[in-house]
Amino acid sequence: MEKTTLIFVGILSCLVSIASAKAGIATFYTKYVPSACFGNKPKGNMVAAASDALWKNGKVCGKKFTVKCTGARNAVPHPCTGKSVTVRMVDRCPGCPSTIDLSKEAFAHIANPVAGIINIDYKEAGSSKKKKKKMDI
C-alpha cells in the first residue's frame, strides 16, 4: 500500500511540474552586454532577454527561468534537442516577436539555431538554496 501511494505522489508531482510551465516562443541574440538589468557587468552566456509581457518594469531582472523546446515554428523540421536549459533574465527585448530571447548558447542547447524561432515551455526556476527554519529555543 505504501509503495502504491509513493508512486502516485511521484506521478502527481511530475504532472504539477509540467502543468506549471507556460507556452511561449523563443528566438536568440548574440550581444549580451550592456544589458537592461546589469549594465556593463557580464552575467555569462546562459542568459535571456524578456519580452514586454514578461518584463513587468524590470521585476524579472536576475530571475532564472527553465526553458524547453516543444517544436518548430517554421520550416526547420524537428529542431528540438529534448534538453532544457536554465537561464538568467538579464535584459529586455522590447517589441520582440518572442516571449523569451535566449542567448545563442542557451538556444543551441535546446534547439538547432538554424531554426531561429521555436515553440517553448518555460517556467520560473525554483531557488536551489533551501531556506533554513528558525528554531526557538
Buried (B, 14 or more C-beta within 10 A) or exposed (E): EEEEEEEEEEEEEEEEEEEEBEEBBBBBBEEBEEBBBBEEEEBEEBBBBBBEEBBEEEEBBEBBBBBBBBEBBEEBEEBBBEEBBBBBBBBBBEEBEBBBBBBBBBBBBBBBBEBBBBBBBBBBBEEEEEEEEEEEE
